[in-house]
């Protein structure tokens, strides 16, 4: 199959995955709303002109022209603003006009018998469940995809089979011609070890993992050690003498450790001169939640520092600076990465499919966490409004005051429009950057 076709298939795979994720996100809002008897008038995927729709019961289901999200319309999202029992008329104030128009739209479809089926009359806990349904659905999708990836495909892990043997001992930052007299053979090359050899025994001990073997090698500097390898189905014995070598100290984050002054740290350990082959190893179910926690932690860090990260993207997009591979990207960038992964013919197909599934899992975690930001129009903003309403009612109850009623979230619409405009500007910037300065995740 041609690389171009593979690239297109990768983009299509992720595009369908994103569309399904958005659709299920809205189902997460739709189902609890209907269970709580709120009248849902529309369930739409996309924005703009309607391409196709069909009404079933009291809800219109359809697709719109711009596949940039989706929404569920519920009647009575905002409470009516009443004065002495009458709806307050619109004023000439811009912000108040926005709020009045939003209330009017929220109530325009309230018909006879719907008075108790409006969203704003739900108890606080029901409002929170409805609004958290979308992010919860993305979390569930992410967990399912991650389980498929870890348990079905596995994760790449170093094996005890040799991938390559270094010919020369080379100090950090230096190069040596393997055919020159300056090439001092590595212990592995001197012992005759070869790529595709599987190390089965080291110093009389059975080798069960690469990490275990690496620890033994590092502790054996200057010592003659008997090694047994499996080569072409037959055992081969040899002797190696690991040499003392300066190696980087790797921290828990996978990066080279530094001291308090920022100086990179090294340690003197035994060195053999071999690299390990990797293989996909299926993981137990117990590995899913810890891995999900790591993904959520990393994504939360990106979102927490989103303003600075977006500023970095803008700087890279309009200068010669490279993009941060761990920074935010748009759906265009996600599609491009998916296409590049699918087109990597040197990588086994199983590994490519697993990478695409992992990409979709991470995207769903990102959608869930991003939507929890406590700002309207995001789901987290509605949750924050419901929590404020509950706290206000509780304070009134403790003070012996009358119930203040539902919180008029429509008053926050000016801020909502500002946030929405900023989100659209951010999306446009990320799309532009992903076109002119795409992220290079493959180094």
N, C-alpha and C positions, 0 to 999 in steps of 0.2 A: 504494500500500500504506500502511495507517495506521501512524502512529508507534508505537502500542502493539504491533502485530503485529511491526514491525521490531525493537522492543526485545526482544520474546520470542525472535525468531529469533537475535538477537545473543547472548542468554544461552544458548540451546540450542547454538549453534555452539561457544561456548567450553566449555560443559559437556561436550559430546561430545569436544572436543579434549583437555580435562583427563583424561577417562576413558581415552581412547586412550593418552595420554602415561603414565598410571599403569600401564596394562596392558603397554605396551612396556617400561617401567622394570623390571617384574617379569620380563618375557621376557629382559631383559638379565642377570638372575640365573639364570633357569631354564636357558637354553641352555648356558652353560659348566658349570653343575653337572651336567647330564646328560652332557655331553661328557667330564667327568672321572669319570663312573660313580657319582656320588653319587646315592643313591635319594631322589628328590623325591616326597613323599607328597601335597602340596597346592599348587595354584596358585590363589589367590583374589584377586578384586578386591572391596575393601570389607572391613568388619569387622562383627561381630555375627552375628545369625541368618542361616543360609544360605537364599537365595531360590531358587537353582537350581544344580545341580552335575551333572557327569557324569564318570565314571571312564574314563580311557583308559590302558590299560597299567597301570602302577603309580602313576599320578598322578591325583588328583581335581581337576578344573577346575570353577570355579564363581564365582558372584556372591553377595555378602552384602548385608545390608540397609543398612548405613551406608557410602555411597560416599566415605570419607575417606582412602583409600589402598589398599594391597594388600600381599600377602605371599606368599612361597614358603616352604614347610616342607620342610626337609631333615633326614634322620635324623642323629643324632650331632652336633648343633651344639656341644654341650659335652662335654668328655671326662669319663669316670667318675672320681670321686675315690676312689682305692683305697688301702687300707692293708694291706700284706702280701698283695696279690692279691685282697682282698675289698672290695666296695663299702662305704664308710663309711656306717653307718646315720645317720638324721636325728637331730639333737639338738634341745634345747628352745630354742636360740639362734635369734632371729628371722632374722637375716641368713643364718646357716648353713642354716636350714630353707628359705629362699628358694632358695639355690643348690642344695640337695639336690633340691628339687621340680623345679627347672628341668632338672637332669641326668636325673631320672627321666622327665620328659616327652620329653626329647630322645632317650631310649633305649627308650621304651616300644614303638616300632614296629620296632626292630632285630630282624630275624628270622634264621633260619638262612641262611647265605650272604651276609649283609649286613655281616659284621664288618669288611670292608675297603671298604665303600661309605659309611662315615660321614664327615661333613664334617671332623671334627677331625683325622682321619688324613691329610688332604690335605697335600702340601707347601705351605710358606708362599706360594710364588708362585702356586699354584693357588687358594688361599684368597683372595688379593688380587684375582685376575682375576674370581672369582665375585662378590665383593662390589663391585668397581668396575664390573661389568657394567651395573648399573642406572643409576648416574650417567652412564656412557659412552653408554648408549642415549639418555638425555635430551639429552646434548650433541649427538649425531648428529641427533636430531629437531630441535633448535634450529637447527643449521647448515642442515639441509634447508629448514626453513620460512623461514629468513633468506635463503637463496638464491632461493627462490620469490618472496619479497617484493622483493628487490633487483633480480634479473634479470628477473622476470616482470612485476611491477607498477612497480618503480622507486621512487625517493625524490623527495620534493617539492623542487624546485630553482627558484630565481628565474630567470625568463626575461627576454628583452630587450623584452617587451611590457609597456606601462604599465598598471598596475591602477588607479591614482588619481593625480590632480594636486592638490596643495595649493594653495588659492587665496591664502592669506595667509602672510607670513613671521611666525612666532610664536616668541618666546623660550621656553626650557624652563620648563614650569610655568605658562605664561600661555595665555589664550584670547582670540581676537579675533572679533568678528562679521564674517563675510565681506561683509556688505552695508553695513558702516559705513565712515566715512571713515578709520578707523584701520587698515583693511586695506591693507597694502602687498603688492602681488602678488608671488608667488614668481617666480623666473626662468622656470620652466616655464610658469606661467600667462601671464606676459607674452609668452612666445614662441608661445603658442597651441597648446602640446602638449595632447593629449586622451587619455583612457583608451582602451585598445585600440590605440593607436599602437604599432608595433614599430620600435624605433630600430635602423637599419641602418648608420648612419655617424655618427661623432663627430670633428669637427676633421679630416676627410679620412681617418680611419682606420675600417676595417670593424669593426663591433661583433660579437663572437662570443659574449660571455657577459656576464651582469649584473655579476659581480665585476670583470671587466675594465673595463666602463663606469663603475662606481662609482669605481675608482681614477683614471680620467681626469677625472671630474667633480671629485673632491676636489683634484686638482692644477691645476685651471683657474680658481680664484677670481679674479674681476675681469677675465677674458679673454673677448672676444667669440669664440664658437665656432660654426662651421657644423654644423648637425645635419640629418640626413635620416631621415625616418620613413616607414614603409609604412602608409598609411591607406586602408582600404576597397579594397585591391588596387592603389593608386597611390602613387608616391613623392611626398612633400611635403618641401620644404626650408624651414628656418627658421634663426634665429640665437639662441643662448642666451648669457647672461652669468652664470655661477655666482657667487653671493655668498659671502663669507666667513662661516662660521657655526660656533658651538661645538657639537661633537658628542661623545657619550660614547666613551671608549676601550673597546673590547670585547676581553676576554682570550680565550685559547684555549679556556676552558671555556664560552664563550658569554655570560658575565656581564660587567657593567661593571667595569673594572679599578679598583683602589684602591691608594693609596700605603701606605707603612709605617704611617701613622697612621690608616688606614681612610678617608681622604678620596677620594671618587669622582674619577676622572680624566677630563678632557675635552681635546679637541684642536681647533684652528681649521683647518677644511677648507672646500673649495668645496661649495656646496649648491645643488641644482636644484629640489627640491620634488616629486619623483615617487616612486611606489612600484611595485614590480615584481609582475606576475602570476606565480604559481607553476604548475608542471606536473610530473607524474610522469615522471621520466626513468630508463629502465632502466639498470642499472649492470653493468659487466663482472664476470665470475666472480672476478677478483682483488680485488674490493671486499668479498667475503663475509667472509673471515677477519679483516681489520682491523675491520670493523663488529662481528663476533662478539666480538673482543677488547675493544672499547669497552663492549659490553653486559656482558660478564663482569666487567670492571673496575668498572663502576658497581654491579652487583649484589653483587659481593664487598664493596664498601665499605659497602653497606647491611647485609649479613649480619655483617661484622666489627664494626659498631657496633650490632648488634641490641639488646642490653639498653637502650642509651640511646634507640634509636629506638622500642622498645616502650614505654618510660617516657613518651616524648613523645606516643605514641598514647593512652596511658592519661590523661595530663594533658588532652589535647584532648577526649577522650570525656566527661570529667566536668567540663568547664569551657567557657568561651566561646571558648577559643583555637581557631584553625582547624587542620585537619589538614595535615601536611607532604605535599605531592603526591608527593614522592620517597621517602616512608616505606613501611614494609611494609603490605600489605593481605591480607585473607583471600580465600578462594575466592568468598565472597559479594561482596566488593568488586570482584574481577576480573569476576564476572558482571555486576555493575551497570555497570561501565565499558564492558564489551562491549555491553550493551544500549543505553547512551547513544550509543556510537559508531554502532551500526547505525541508530539512530533519527534521526541528523543528516541530515535530508533536504536541507539546503542544501549538503551535501558530496557530490560525485560518488560513485556506488556503487563504482566501482573503488577509490577512495581509502579508502572505509570497509572494504571487504573486505581491502585491504592492511593497514590498521591492525589489524584483528582477527587476521590472520596474524602480524603483528609482536608482538601481545600474547601469542599462544601461544608464539612463539619465545622471548620473554623469560621466560615462565613456565617453559619447559623448562630454560633456562639456570639459573634460580633453583632449580628442583628439584635439578638436578645439583650445584650449588655447596652448597646447604644440606645435602644428604645426605653431603657430604664432610667436614662438621664431625666431628672425631675424638672423638665421644662416642656411647656406646651409648644408645638402640637404633638410631642412624643407621648407614648403611653405613660412614661414616668411622670409627666406633668399632670395628667388626669389622676394618677394615684396620689400625687402630692396634694392635689386639690381635695380629694376625698379624705385623706388623713387630716388635713387642716379642718375640714368640716366636722369630722368626728371629734377632734380636740376642742373645737369651739363649742360644740354641743355639750361635751363633758364638763368644760369649765363653767358654762351657764348652769348646768345641773348642780354642780357643787356650790355655786354661789346663790342658788335658789332663784335664778333668773328664768324667764320664758325661753323656750326652745327657739334659737335664732333661725332655724330652718336650714334649707340647703344652701351651700356656699355658691354664690353667683360667679362661676368660673368665667363667664363671658366678660367680666371686667378685666380679665387678663389678656383679652384678645389683642390689644396693641402690642404687648410684649410677644405674644404668639406670632404675630406677623413679622416682627423683627427677627425672631429666632428662625422662622421659616425662610425668610430672605437670606439670612446668614447660611443656613443649611444648603439652600440652592446655590449660593455663591461658592461655598466650599465644594459642592459636587461638581460645579462647572470647572473650578480650578483643578481638582483631582483628575477629571477627564482630560483636560488640556495637558496636564503634566504627564499622564499616562500615554498620551499620543506623542508628544515632543521629547519627553525624557522618561521613558518607561523604566520601571524597577528591574534591575538585573539580579534575580535571586539565585542565579547559578554561578555567580562569581565572574 
